[in-house]
Amino acid sequence: MLTGFTITDYSKKTEDLTTAEMTDEGVKKVLQRHRISGNCHIITFQLEFQIVETQSKENISSVITDLGIVMEPTEYSELSEFVSRAEERRDLFMFFRGLHFFVKWCEYRKRTFTHFKDKYPDVVHLPEGPYSHCMGIRGASCPEFELVIVWRIHVDMEGKVLPQLDLLPGVPRQALQLDRHGVVDTAPQGFRSLLGVLGIEGTLESLIGSMQ
C-alpha cells in the first residue's frame, strides 16, 4: 500500500472520439483529460495525463497516451531523471511508487542526521540544514581533519529506490604526505564494508566515536 499522499485538487474533462463507423460497429471511444495536484510530505506535484478508453461489445480497454509531471522543490536532482523516465513510459504507478519510497528515504535521512546533530552538536554539522544530503564530522582535537558522509538516494530505471552512502575524508596536505600506507585512499571502501556489517546508524555512530 502506498501511503503519505494528499490530493489537493482534481479535475477531469472528457471528449467523445467515436466516429460514425465505430458506432456502426458497436464501439465507443472516449478521451479523458485528468489533472491532479497533491503532495507527498515535503514534495508537491501536479500531474496532467490523457487516457483513451475504448469500449466494444466484448471488452473495455484504457491506454494512457500522454503524461506530464511537475514537482517542487526542484533541488532533488535524483528525482529529475526518474520523472523524465516516468513521463516517457507514461507509467503512473511507477511514478507514485518511486516518489513514495524516495520520500520515505528522505525522511529517514533527515531523522538520522538530525539525531546525530542533536546528540553530538560539537562534532556533527549539517552544511545544508536538516534536509542536507551530507553530514560533516569534525573532532575538537583535530579540527582540520574532517569526515564527510554523502548520502544520496538513487532511483533506478524501474523506479526502485536505494540509498547510496559514501565517505569523503578531508585530510590536510601535510597529513596525506605522511600516509605511506594509503589509509586515506582505502577509507571509502572500508566505510562501505562497515555499512554492510553495522548498518547506516551503527556505522555513523562508530565514525563519530572515532573522531571524539
Disulfide bonds with the S-S distance in Angstrom:
none
